[in-house]
């Protein structure tokens, strides 16, 4: 495998992992915020996410 292809694949993998970590972190933050709010607000935010 050429070095340039190997580097490109490694970079693509690193970016996909970074994207996944970002999505997971965002979900965790959203869940923590939802727990602090009252249940009616939580239902509204969940409905908005489901509709998106």
C-alpha positions in Angstrom: 0.0 0.0 0.0 1.5 3.4 -1.0 2.4 5.7 1.9 0.0 8.4 0.7 -2.9 6.1 0.6 -2.1 4.8 4.1 -1.9 8.4 5.4 -5.2 9.3 3.8 -6.9 6.2 5.2 -5.5 7.0 8.7 -6.6 10.6 8.5 -10.1 9.5 7.4 -10.3 7.1 10.2 -9.2 9.7 12.7 -11.8 12.1 11.5 -14.5 9.6 11.7 -13.5 8.7 15.3 -13.4 12.4 16.1 -16.9 12.9 14.7 -18.2 9.9 16.6 -16.7 11.2 19.9 -18.3 14.6 19.2 -21.7 13.1 18.6 -21.5 11.0 21.8 -20.3 14.0 23.8 -23.1 16.2 22.5 -25.6 13.5 23.4 -24.2 13.2 26.9 -24.4 17.0 27.4 -28.0 17.0 26.1 -29.0 14.3 28.5 -27.5 16.1 31.4 -29.3 19.3 30.5 -32.5 17.4 30.1 -32.2 15.9 33.6 -31.8 19.4 35.1 -35.0 20.7 33.4 -38.6 19.9 34.3 -40.2 16.9 32.6 -42.4 19.0 30.3 -39.4 20.7 28.8 -37.7 17.3 28.4 -40.6 15.9 26.5 -40.6 18.9 24.2 -36.9 18.6 23.4 -37.2 14.8 22.8 -40.1 15.4 20.5 -38.1 18.1 18.6 -35.2 15.7 18.2 -37.4 12.9 17.0 -38.9 15.1 14.4 -35.6 16.3 13.1 
